[in-house]
Amino acid sequence: MFRNLSTFGLPLSGRPSELIELALSFGFDSMDIDLLDFQQQADTFSVQHARRLMVSARLNAGTFQLPVALGGDAEAFNRDLAALPRRLELAEATEAPRAVITIAPASDEHSFKDYFELYRTRLDTVGDLLAARGVSLGLAIVPEPEARTGKQHQFIHTLEGLIGLVAAAHKNIGVVIDAWALHVTGESLELIERVPKGRIIEVRLSDAPRDVATDQLQKVHRLMPGETGVINGAAVLTHAEQAGFDGPVTPWADRSTLVGRGREKLVKLAGDRLEAVWKEANLPILPRWFTPVAKEPGRYGETSRFGDEMYSGGDRSY
């Protein structure tokens, strides 16, 4: 397993060079790829230009969000499908072997049975394209009851249900193990070991407030791992390790819970929290090649060690 920083999991903004240096400085081994941004850079300049910072930083690619409307109407799905081969070609160029996507927890248009079959058939189609590029896709769920309120038909919103879909899907389709989702749904961590072998794609760690009942939890209550200790992140990693998982572990929190924390402090805190979970789970922490250095003063402020973009000094908020 390795520690992964995601600008989706911890909503962060900034130039790629800045974010890469923060990831390296605070103990992360990989970063998620913004595939649409990467495509824009590659199409404007070149693939080599787009991936130069990650290469120079020796930072691995974690996951990327698969830009496909799996549960959408046929027109949207077919449009995304037509663009997918080029995007997967770029993902291969970034050496990103893991994609993730979130499935809808409910529907007004489709019954459970029909929606299951729609997802299964579309995942078979997408899975063939993924397999040709050596990419696996992890499915994530939305567990909060609020996401299903007012919908006519409920769909998969538990890990147990997700395992059922994955078992019927293409061999390149797997699951995202989400500690927050397991807590919200009240499912046992033993379920992690029931995921088909080799099909855990990512693990996400979060925490929950002490003063909110489990059945009252909403998306805005999702805290950074280690915030309260309500969710046992080390136990999640232990079960994932026993299931043979060796991929990215990503801190995840709702934007509203991060207000007032500067970007650098936020990434440092996330790195410290993951290191603490790593130690509690008795996972090895490998020596790092990168040693943080003081920012170099320049004519316009400070410059990142990676790339030549200049930026003003100081701790920015996300």
HUNOR-V864551 format. One record per backbone hydrogen bond with DSSP energy under -0.5 kcal/mol. CO is the residue of the C=O (numbers start at 1). NH is the residue of the N-H. E is the energy in kcal/mol with one decimal. If there is no record, write none. Layout:
BEGIN
co->CO nh->NH e->E
co->CO nh->NH e->E
END
This chain:
BEGIN
co->2 nh->249 e->-2.6
co->3 nh->29 e->-2.6
co->3 nh->30 e->-1.5
co->4 nh->251 e->-0.7
co->5 nh->32 e->-2.3
co->6 nh->10 e->-2.3
co->7 nh->12 e->-0.8
co->9 nh->253 e->-2.7
co->15 nh->18 e->-0.6
co->15 nh->19 e->-2.1
co->16 nh->20 e->-2.7
co->17 nh->21 e->-1.8
co->18 nh->22 e->-2.0
co->19 nh->23 e->-2.4
co->20 nh->24 e->-2.3
co->21 nh->25 e->-2.5
co->22 nh->26 e->-1.7
co->23 nh->28 e->-2.6
co->24 nh->27 e->-1.1
co->29 nh->60 e->-1.7
co->30 nh->5 e->-2.2
co->31 nh->62 e->-2.9
co->33 nh->35 e->-1.2
co->33 nh->65 e->-0.6
co->34 nh->38 e->-2.6
co->35 nh->39 e->-2.5
co->36 nh->40 e->-1.9
co->37 nh->41 e->-2.3
co->38 nh->42 e->-2.8
co->39 nh->43 e->-2.8
co->40 nh->44 e->-1.9
co->41 nh->45 e->-2.8
co->41 nh->46 e->-0.6
co->46 nh->50 e->-2.2
co->47 nh->51 e->-1.9
co->49 nh->52 e->-0.9
co->51 nh->55 e->-2.0
co->52 nh->56 e->-2.5
co->53 nh->57 e->-1.9
co->54 nh->58 e->-0.6
co->54 nh->59 e->-1.8
co->55 nh->58 e->-1.0
co->60 nh->31 e->-2.0
co->63 nh->33 e->-2.6
co->64 nh->100 e->-2.2
co->65 nh->67 e->-0.6
co->66 nh->68 e->-2.1
co->68 nh->70 e->-1.8
co->69 nh->72 e->-1.2
co->73 nh->77 e->-2.4
co->74 nh->78 e->-2.8
co->75 nh->79 e->-2.0
co->76 nh->80 e->-2.3
co->77 nh->81 e->-2.5
co->78 nh->82 e->-2.0
co->79 nh->83 e->-1.2
co->80 nh->84 e->-0.9
co->81 nh->84 e->-0.5
co->81 nh->85 e->-0.6
co->83 nh->87 e->-1.5
co->84 nh->88 e->-2.8
co->85 nh->89 e->-1.8
co->86 nh->90 e->-1.7
co->87 nh->91 e->-2.2
co->88 nh->92 e->-2.3
co->89 nh->93 e->-1.4
co->90 nh->94 e->-1.5
co->91 nh->96 e->-2.2
co->92 nh->95 e->-1.2
co->95 nh->97 e->-0.7
co->97 nh->136 e->-2.7
co->98 nh->64 e->-1.2
co->99 nh->138 e->-3.1
co->100 nh->66 e->-2.7
co->101 nh->140 e->-2.7
co->105 nh->155 e->-3.3
co->107 nh->153 e->-2.7
co->111 nh->115 e->-2.8
co->112 nh->116 e->-2.7
co->113 nh->117 e->-2.0
co->114 nh->118 e->-2.2
co->115 nh->119 e->-2.8
co->116 nh->120 e->-2.7
co->117 nh->121 e->-2.5
co->118 nh->122 e->-2.1
co->119 nh->123 e->-2.7
co->120 nh->124 e->-1.8
co->121 nh->125 e->-1.8
co->122 nh->126 e->-2.8
co->123 nh->127 e->-2.7
co->124 nh->128 e->-1.6
co->125 nh->129 e->-1.1
co->126 nh->130 e->-2.4
co->127 nh->131 e->-2.7
co->128 nh->132 e->-1.5
co->129 nh->133 e->-0.6
co->130 nh->133 e->-1.3
co->130 nh->135 e->-2.5
co->131 nh->134 e->-1.1
co->136 nh->99 e->-3.2
co->137 nh->174 e->-3.8
co->138 nh->101 e->-2.1
co->139 nh->176 e->-2.5
co->140 nh->103 e->-2.6
co->141 nh->143 e->-0.6
co->144 nh->147 e->-1.5
co->145 nh->148 e->-1.8
co->145 nh->149 e->-0.9
co->148 nh->151 e->-1.8
co->153 nh->107 e->-3.2
co->158 nh->162 e->-2.0
co->159 nh->163 e->-2.7
co->160 nh->164 e->-1.4
co->161 nh->165 e->-1.6
co->162 nh->166 e->-2.7
co->163 nh->167 e->-2.4
co->164 nh->168 e->-0.8
co->165 nh->168 e->-0.7
co->165 nh->169 e->-0.5
co->166 nh->169 e->-1.0
co->170 nh->173 e->-2.0
co->172 nh->137 e->-2.8
co->174 nh->139 e->-2.0
co->175 nh->177 e->-0.6
co->175 nh->201 e->-2.9
co->175 nh->202 e->-0.9
co->176 nh->178 e->-0.7
co->177 nh->179 e->-0.6
co->177 nh->204 e->-3.0
co->178 nh->182 e->-2.3
co->179 nh->183 e->-1.8
co->180 nh->184 e->-2.7
co->181 nh->185 e->-2.5
co->182 nh->186 e->-1.0
co->182 nh->187 e->-1.2
co->188 nh->191 e->-1.5
co->189 nh->192 e->-1.6
co->190 nh->193 e->-1.0
co->191 nh->194 e->-2.0
co->192 nh->195 e->-1.2
co->196 nh->199 e->-1.9
co->199 nh->175 e->-2.9
co->199 nh->201 e->-0.7
co->201 nh->248 e->-0.6
co->202 nh->177 e->-2.6
co->203 nh->250 e->-2.9
co->204 nh->179 e->-2.7
co->205 nh->225 e->-0.5
co->205 nh->252 e->-2.4
co->207 nh->223 e->-2.7
co->209 nh->212 e->-0.5
co->213 nh->216 e->-2.0
co->214 nh->217 e->-1.3
co->218 nh->221 e->-2.2
co->219 nh->222 e->-1.6
co->221 nh->223 e->-0.6
co->222 nh->254 e->-2.3
co->223 nh->207 e->-2.3
co->224 nh->227 e->-1.5
co->230 nh->232 e->-0.5
co->231 nh->233 e->-1.3
co->232 nh->236 e->-1.5
co->233 nh->237 e->-2.2
co->234 nh->238 e->-2.3
co->235 nh->239 e->-2.2
co->236 nh->240 e->-2.2
co->237 nh->241 e->-2.7
co->238 nh->242 e->-2.1
co->239 nh->243 e->-1.3
co->240 nh->245 e->-2.6
co->241 nh->244 e->-1.8
co->243 nh->198 e->-0.5
co->247 nh->2 e->-2.0
co->248 nh->203 e->-2.3
co->248 nh->250 e->-0.5
co->249 nh->4 e->-3.0
co->250 nh->205 e->-2.4
co->254 nh->257 e->-1.6
co->255 nh->258 e->-1.9
co->256 nh->259 e->-0.5
co->258 nh->261 e->-1.8
co->260 nh->262 e->-0.6
co->261 nh->318 e->-0.6
co->262 nh->266 e->-2.6
co->263 nh->267 e->-2.3
co->264 nh->268 e->-2.3
co->265 nh->269 e->-2.6
co->266 nh->270 e->-2.3
co->267 nh->271 e->-2.5
co->268 nh->272 e->-2.7
co->269 nh->273 e->-2.6
co->270 nh->274 e->-2.3
co->271 nh->275 e->-2.2
co->272 nh->276 e->-2.1
co->273 nh->277 e->-2.1
co->274 nh->278 e->-2.8
co->275 nh->279 e->-2.3
co->276 nh->280 e->-2.2
co->277 nh->281 e->-2.2
co->278 nh->283 e->-2.8
co->279 nh->282 e->-1.3
co->284 nh->286 e->-0.6
co->290 nh->292 e->-0.5
co->296 nh->303 e->-1.2
co->298 nh->301 e->-0.9
co->301 nh->298 e->-3.8
co->302 nh->311 e->-2.6
co->303 nh->296 e->-0.7
co->305 nh->307 e->-0.6
co->309 nh->304 e->-1.1
co->311 nh->302 e->-2.2
co->314 nh->316 e->-0.7
co->316 nh->263 e->-5.3
END
